[in-house]
């Protein structure tokens, strides 16, 4: 679980986000993504969701992404 969280955080940061925290628990993924400027676009949210889906067994409807500046 910890490895998947670290992988997801690393991959999200590699997409150009300032920082990311990922918590996987009880079939859910809760991500906090730090952005440096504009709000997350639908495309960016989809990118983050795709990373989570590829690295965990969480389903799309159980992914929560919270943006912080």
N, C-alpha and C positions, 0 to 999 in steps of 0.2 A: 504493500500500500504506500509506504513512504517513498519507495523508488518511483512509483507511478506519479505521485505528487511532485517529486523533484523533476522528473522528466517533463511533465506538463508545464511547470513553472519555467523551466529552461527554454522549452520550445516557444512558449508565449513571449518571453523576453527576446528571443531570437527574431521574432516578427517585428521588433522595433518598439515594444511597449517598455515603459520605464521600469516597471516592476510588476510582479504577479505573485499572489499567494493562492495556493490550491488546497482545499480540504476535501478528501474523499471519505465518506462515511455513510453507512446504511443505504447503499445504492444511490447516493446523491453526490454531486460535485458542486461545491461552492467556491467560486473564484472571485478574488478581489484583484482588479487590474488597475494599475496606476497609469494614467494618461498624462501627457505633457501639454496637451492643447485642446483640440476639438473633442466633442463627444464621440463615443464609439459609433462607427457606421455599421449598418447592417452587414456589410461585407466583413468587417473586422470581427463582429460577434460570431459570424458564421465560421471564420478562420479559427477562433478560439474554441468554438463548439466542436469543430472537426478534430482539433488536437485532442480534446478530452475524449471524444468518441473513439479515437484511434488508440489511446493509451490506457483506457479503462473499460469496464463493463457497464458503465453508467449509460442510461438511455437519454436521449436528447431532452425529453420533458423534465428530467431530474437535474438539469444543469442550470445553476443560477450564476449569473455574472454581474458583479457589482463594480461600478466604475468609481474610482477616487482620483482626485487631482492633486 
